């Protein structure tokens, strides 16, 4: 059994199931055999949308003439993800709910493979930050007695029955799935501001710290128009999040191209400015 679990969530756009290898390879170089003491659980929520997006792209590609294929495909898959997660999210088995089931499944696997005191670190990229924020916010709202209208926390015993097994979830497992063991979160290229920009500041609330000692480090590249600082959103975010501007390896590319491109949003997890703080956070928890 392991004392630390790393749960990863990918970002927007076409994503392979083995996406976590992008961070695990450089992380292995930094941590060596110490990484073996971490239970790594990638969440792959893009599976809920990708087949439909590919079908749309194929029909457009076969029957229409468009330019800038790579950029168009990125926008179709990327913003299709964001729109899909919000579309009819109150429905049972909505994309919003299924993405949250994927998070709950990874957490439950980590809990059952280890023990109730295992500490959890989340690593999210891009849209994955919004997906996880919604999941934790809904879980905390449910615990406070509030009404949750969408996702797994609307009726967790019902929506999670397919992953919990015949015995259901124990109270300890429910607490674990709520994120109570989350001690750290590193977000990269986070675009939460895009989802809350229409709200008045008084209505922009982050999650509550899941536990004492919780740290949220938000890494963004000023050249990446899809990666944003979070502290300016509200007093709650200023108190909770540490923003850190980095250069995610695209300075030369952007200098040459003089414009934003998808590569400016996709290079975070191979950059030392991301790998180093993640390795430090995990190493400190491992002692």
HELIX and SHEET records of a PDB file:
HELIX    1   1 UNK A   21  UNK A   31  1                                  11    
HELIX    2   2 UNK A   32  UNK A   37  5                                   6    
HELIX    3   3 UNK A   47  UNK A   63  1                                  17    
HELIX    4   4 UNK A   69  UNK A   86  1                                  18    
HELIX    5   5 UNK A   95  UNK A  113  1                                  19    
HELIX    6   6 UNK A  127  UNK A  143  1                                  17    
HELIX    7   7 UNK A  152  UNK A  154  5                                   3    
HELIX    8   8 UNK A  156  UNK A  159  1                                   4    
HELIX    9   9 UNK A  161  UNK A  164  1                                   4    
HELIX   10  10 UNK A  171  UNK A  177  1                                   7    
HELIX   11  11 UNK A  192  UNK A  196  1                                   5    
HELIX   12  12 UNK A  201  UNK A  203  5                                   3    
HELIX   13  13 UNK A  231  UNK A  233  5                                   3    
HELIX   14  14 UNK A  235  UNK A  240  1                                   6    
HELIX   15  15 UNK A  251  UNK A  257  1                                   7    
HELIX   16  16 UNK A  262  UNK A  265  5                                   4    
HELIX   17  17 UNK A  268  UNK A  270  5                                   3    
HELIX   18  18 UNK A  272  UNK A  286  1                                  15    
SHEET    1   A 6 UNK A  38  UNK A  43  0                                        
SHEET    2   A 6 UNK A   4  UNK A   9  1                                        
SHEET    3   A 6 UNK A 119  UNK A 125  1                                        
SHEET    4   A 6 UNK A 182  UNK A 188  1                                        
SHEET    5   A 6 UNK A 215  UNK A 221  1                                        
SHEET    6   A 6 UNK A 241  UNK A 246  1                                        
END                                                                             
